[in-house]
């Protein structure tokens, strides 16, 4: 039940960010390599992307935004924050 609540929060945050012009930087996924006895790759598989991965990513973005806001509030004259150009 708690994970469903976090997923709802993450989906709301994603919609909010996209309405503000956020872009999606999703990659094609993560790959797992199997090595042979000589430590050379002999098989590659794409790892399955689960819905929870998107929830975790969105909550990590939220955590980063909170830290940036707290840093700016605590150190308004010396905080160095990166601002992106408008899309």
Buried (B, 14 or more C-beta within 10 A) or exposed (E): EEEEEBBEBBEEBBEEBEEEEBEEEEEEEEEEEEEEEEEEEEEEEEEEEEEEBBBBBBBEBBEEEEEEEEBBEEEEEEEEEEEEEEE
